[in-house]
Amino acid sequence: MTEGAWLRFYDNLPYFVNALFAGAVMTVIVTLGALVVSLLLGLMLACLKATGSRTFAVLIYVYVEVFRAIPVLTQLFIIYFGLATIGIKLDPIPAAIIGFGLNGGAYLAEVFRAGIEGVDRGQTEAAKAIGMPPAMILFSIVLPQAIRIILPSLANFSIGLLKETSLASAVAAPELSFQAHMLIDRTFLSTQIYCLVALVYLALSLPLSYLSRALERRFGRGVRI
């Protein structure tokens, strides 16, 4: 029976590959979209916190703690199903991008904050002494160095985000895991299809892993939070 299952798998391999390739494309789209949202949101929150405003600091603290404490799958359900109950209906892909982006922004806010705090304060003080405005100091002196510090951490975050997108299948986003579930429902070849899915995830993750290690070697250190 097992041998027959593998023969059926080989016979239908082109069909499986095509279906999973379509899912892989959607996985990349969700990953890139969520990564952009996470980066922009995390950077904005870190910059607002760097202004020293107590109001911003409290609001950002609440946001970060709430979104890091609630599982991302629960957040996806709230965005996709919960918002629909009040008339806000999102398609699966935009819902997944927003959900992962909001969750990732909470994590990257702390990564950017750690990077900003890792820049030598002496440079900031010197810039103030020559009359540079705070915004210019932040964007011209602090951020370029902070981003260099946290680049390895951003690469590692991207790898984790790519793998987390498998949760988007719970809200019917047609990404890689969703396509795999659909194929298994039709063929019952779970072992074979999941092995193929694992290979696809490996092919997507390896370049990011190599990039992460290259950045670690290039810039020497990452940020741990």
C-alpha positions as CSV (number, residue, x, y, z in Angstrom):
1,M,0.0,0.0,0.0
2,T,2.8,2.4,0.9
3,E,4.6,1.5,-2.4
4,G,1.4,2.2,-4.3
5,A,1.1,5.6,-2.6
6,W,4.5,6.6,-3.6
7,L,3.8,5.5,-7.2
8,R,0.7,7.6,-7.3
9,F,2.7,10.5,-5.9
10,Y,5.4,10.1,-8.7
11,D,2.7,9.9,-11.3
12,N,1.1,13.1,-10.2
13,L,4.3,14.9,-9.3
14,P,4.0,17.7,-12.0
15,Y,0.5,18.5,-10.8
16,F,1.7,18.7,-7.1
17,V,4.6,20.8,-8.1
18,N,2.5,23.3,-10.0
19,A,0.0,23.6,-7.1
20,L,2.7,24.1,-4.5
21,F,4.6,26.5,-6.7
22,A,1.5,28.7,-6.8
23,G,1.3,28.4,-3.0
24,A,5.0,29.3,-2.7
25,V,4.5,32.5,-4.8
26,M,1.7,33.5,-2.4
27,T,3.9,32.7,0.6
28,V,6.6,35.0,-0.8
29,I,4.0,37.8,-1.4
30,V,2.7,37.5,2.2
31,T,6.2,37.4,3.6
32,L,7.4,40.5,1.7
33,G,4.2,42.4,2.3
34,A,4.3,41.7,6.1
35,L,8.0,42.4,6.2
36,V,7.4,45.9,4.7
37,V,4.6,46.6,7.1
38,S,6.7,45.3,10.1
39,L,9.8,47.4,9.1
40,L,7.8,50.6,8.6
41,L,5.8,50.2,11.8
42,G,8.8,49.1,13.9
43,L,10.9,51.9,12.6
44,M,8.2,54.5,13.2
45,L,7.5,53.3,16.8
46,A,11.2,53.2,17.6
47,C,11.7,56.8,16.3
48,L,8.7,58.0,18.2
49,K,10.0,56.4,21.4
50,A,13.4,58.0,20.7
51,T,11.8,61.5,20.9
52,G,11.6,61.1,24.7
53,S,7.9,61.8,24.9
54,R,6.4,60.0,27.9
55,T,3.0,59.7,26.1
56,F,4.5,58.0,23.1
57,A,6.6,55.7,25.3
58,V,3.5,54.5,27.3
59,L,1.4,53.9,24.1
60,I,4.2,52.1,22.4
61,Y,4.9,50.0,25.5
62,V,1.2,48.9,25.6
63,Y,1.2,48.1,21.9
64,V,4.4,46.1,22.0
65,E,3.3,44.1,25.1
66,V,-0.1,43.4,23.8
67,F,0.9,42.2,20.3
68,R,3.8,40.2,21.6
69,A,1.6,38.5,24.2
70,I,-1.2,37.4,21.9
71,P,-0.5,34.5,19.6
72,V,-0.3,35.6,16.0
73,L,-2.9,33.1,15.0
74,T,-5.4,34.7,17.4
75,Q,-4.6,38.1,15.8
76,L,-5.2,36.7,12.3
77,F,-8.6,35.4,13.5
78,I,-9.5,38.7,15.0
79,I,-8.5,40.6,11.8
80,Y,-10.2,38.2,9.3
81,F,-13.2,36.9,11.2
82,G,-13.7,39.5,14.0
83,L,-13.6,42.6,11.7
84,A,-16.1,40.9,9.4
85,T,-18.7,40.9,12.1
86,I,-18.6,44.8,12.2
87,G,-18.7,45.1,8.4
88,I,-15.0,45.3,7.6
89,K,-14.3,42.4,5.3
90,L,-10.8,41.7,4.2
91,D,-9.6,39.2,1.6
92,P,-7.3,36.4,3.1
93,I,-4.0,37.8,1.6
94,P,-4.4,41.4,2.8
95,A,-5.7,40.1,6.2
96,A,-2.6,37.9,6.5
97,I,-0.2,40.7,5.6
98,I,-1.8,43.1,8.1
99,G,-1.9,40.5,10.8
100,F,1.7,39.4,10.4
101,G,2.8,43.1,9.9
102,L,1.2,44.3,13.1
103,N,2.7,41.5,15.1
104,G,6.1,41.9,13.5
105,G,6.0,45.6,14.0
106,A,5.8,45.0,17.8
107,Y,9.0,42.9,17.6
108,L,10.9,45.1,15.3
109,A,10.1,48.2,17.4
110,E,12.2,46.6,20.1
111,V,14.9,45.6,17.6
112,F,15.1,49.2,16.3
113,R,15.0,50.6,19.8
114,A,18.0,48.3,20.8
115,G,19.9,49.4,17.7
116,I,19.3,53.1,18.4
117,E,20.4,52.7,22.0
118,G,23.5,50.8,20.8
119,V,24.8,53.9,18.9
120,D,27.5,55.8,20.9
121,R,25.8,58.6,22.8
122,G,28.9,60.7,22.3
123,Q,28.1,61.2,18.7
124,T,24.6,62.5,19.6
125,E,26.0,64.9,22.1
126,A,28.6,66.2,19.6
127,A,25.9,66.7,17.0
128,K,23.8,68.7,19.6
129,A,26.8,70.7,20.5
130,I,27.2,72.0,16.9
131,G,23.5,72.9,16.7
132,M,22.0,70.0,14.7
133,P,18.2,69.6,15.2
134,P,17.0,66.3,16.8
135,A,15.4,65.0,13.6
136,M,18.6,65.5,11.6
137,I,20.6,63.8,14.3
138,L,18.2,60.8,14.4
139,F,18.0,60.3,10.6
140,S,21.5,61.4,9.6
141,I,23.6,60.0,12.4
142,V,21.8,57.5,14.6
143,L,19.6,55.5,12.3
144,P,22.3,54.7,9.6
145,Q,24.5,53.2,12.4
146,A,21.5,51.5,14.2
147,I,20.4,49.8,11.0
148,R,23.9,48.5,10.4
149,I,23.9,47.0,13.9
150,I,20.5,45.3,13.6
151,L,20.8,44.0,10.0
152,P,21.6,40.4,11.1
153,S,18.6,40.5,13.4
154,L,16.4,41.7,10.6
155,A,17.5,38.8,8.4
156,N,16.7,36.3,11.2
157,F,13.3,37.9,11.6
158,S,12.6,37.5,7.9
159,I,13.4,33.8,8.2
160,G,11.0,33.4,11.1
161,L,8.3,35.4,9.3
162,L,8.6,33.2,6.2
163,K,7.9,30.1,8.3
164,E,5.2,31.7,10.3
165,T,3.2,32.5,7.2
166,S,2.0,28.8,7.2
167,L,-0.5,30.0,9.8
168,A,-2.2,32.1,7.2
169,S,-3.8,28.9,5.9
170,A,-6.1,29.2,8.9
171,V,-7.8,32.2,7.3
172,A,-7.9,30.6,3.8
173,A,-4.9,32.4,2.4
174,P,-3.8,30.3,-0.6
175,E,-0.2,30.1,0.5
176,L,2.0,27.0,0.6
177,S,0.5,25.2,3.6
178,F,-3.1,25.9,2.4
179,Q,-2.3,24.3,-1.0
180,A,-0.7,21.3,0.7
181,H,-3.9,20.8,2.8
182,M,-6.0,21.0,-0.3
183,L,-3.8,18.4,-2.1
184,I,-3.9,16.1,0.9
185,D,-7.7,16.3,1.1
186,R,-7.9,15.2,-2.6
187,T,-5.2,12.5,-2.6
188,F,-4.6,11.4,1.0
189,L,-0.9,11.4,0.3
190,S,0.0,13.3,3.4
191,T,3.5,12.0,3.9
192,Q,4.6,12.5,0.4
193,I,3.1,16.0,0.0
194,Y,4.5,17.2,3.3
195,C,7.9,16.0,2.3
196,L,7.6,18.1,-0.9
197,V,6.4,21.1,1.1
198,A,9.4,20.7,3.4
199,L,11.7,20.9,0.4
200,V,10.0,24.0,-0.8
201,Y,10.3,25.8,2.5
202,L,13.9,24.7,2.6
203,A,14.5,26.2,-0.8
204,L,12.9,29.5,0.3
205,S,14.7,29.7,3.7
206,L,18.2,28.7,2.8
207,P,19.0,31.9,0.8
208,L,17.8,34.0,3.9
209,S,19.9,31.8,6.2
210,Y,23.0,32.4,4.1
211,L,22.2,36.1,4.0
212,S,21.9,36.2,7.8
213,R,25.3,34.5,8.3
214,A,26.9,36.8,5.8
215,L,25.6,39.8,7.6
216,E,26.8,38.4,10.9
217,R,30.3,38.0,9.5
218,R,30.1,41.4,7.7
219,F,28.9,43.5,10.6
220,G,30.2,41.5,13.5
221,R,27.3,41.4,15.8
222,G,23.5,41.4,16.1
223,V,21.0,42.7,18.6
224,R,19.5,40.4,21.1
225,I,16.3,41.3,22.9
